[in-house]
Amino acid sequence: MIALPALAALLSCAPAPPPAAPGPRADAAACRARGGAVRGGDMGSTRICVIPYADAGRACTDSDQCAGRCLFDHGRRAYSLEGPPPAGPAAGRCEADDATLGCLSEVRNGRVQRPVCTD
């Protein structure tokens, strides 16, 4: 008889199960509430909430001038991503959103930085 109360006492100390993770619809609703849109989910990619920046596309010479980063447009000045960045003063554009992917060079203090590639 003593074993049953002891077992009940032990079970009452067990941690509660974690709350269920929000479903995709809840995530999409939370994303929209922040002004974003859910992207991805194709071909096994992860779905992410992408938040646009209000200053997207504005000319800049440093990331301090943007909500996101000031990015150099590689298409306007051709150079190898493996080589040194272009020398001399440079300008860029404020990035469109917080999910910019690919090989990008940030502009800091009017100078192009080495590219960083992200997937």
N, C-alpha and C positions, 0 to 999 in steps of 0.2 A: 504494500500500500504506500510506503514511503517513496518508492521509485516513481510512481505516477505524478505526485506533486513536484518532485525534482525535475522530471522531464518537462512538465508544463512550465516550470520556471525557466529552464534552459531555452525552450522554444520562444518564450516571450521576449528573450534578449536578442533573438535573431534580427539582423538588419532588415528594414523594409526593402522591397524590390525597387529598383530605380524607376522613375516615371517613364512612361513610354515616349519614345522619340516622336517629334511631330511628323506628320505625314507630308508628302510632297505638296499637297494643296495648302497646308498651313505654311510651309516654307515659301511658296509662291505668293501667298497673301501677305506675309511679312515683308517679302522683297518688294512687292508693289507699294506697300505702305511707306517704304523708305525711298520711293521714287525709282526703283529699279525694275529690271526684267530678268526672268530666269532664262538662261541660255545653256546650251549643251544637251547632254543626254543622248546624242547620236553616236552610233558606232562604239558604244561602251564608254563614252566620255562622261565625266562627272558633270552634273547639273550645278551651275553656280549662279548666284545673284550678282548681276552686273549693275552698278550704279553709275549713271552718266555724270560728267562734270559740267557745271554751268558755263565754264569758260572754254569749253572744247573748241579747238581750232584757232584760238587767239594767238597772235604773234608773241614770242617771248625770247629772252636771252638767258634765262635762268629759271630753274624749277621753283624758286621762291615766288615767282610771279604767277604760278598756276596752282589750282586746287590739287592737281595730280603732278605729273612731271612735264617738263619742257622737253619735247622730243625733236631730234634732228630728222629731217626727211631725207633719207638716203637716195631717194629717186631724183632729187634735184642736183645732187653732186655725187657723181659716181666714184666710189672707192671700194676696195676690197674690205670685207668685214674682218679679215684676218690681219690686214695691214694697220698702220697707224691712222688715227682719225685725222681728218683734214686740219691743216694748220690755219691759224688766223682767226679773226672774229667770225662768229656764226650765230645764226638765229634759228629758232625752231617754232613749233606750234604746241600749245597745251594739248595733252592727250585727251581723247574723247571720253574715256571711262576708266574704271578701276580694274578692268580685265584685259588690258592691252597685252597681247602675246606676240612672240616672234623675236627677231633680232632688232633691238632698239638701242639708239645712242641718245643719252641724255645730254642736254645743253646746260652747262653750269658756268656762270661768270662769263658768258659769251664764247665759251670754248666747247667743242664737241668732245665728249668722253668716249672711251672705248665701248663698243657695243656689248650688250648683255643679252643673251638668248634665253628665252623661257618658253615652256610648253604650256 
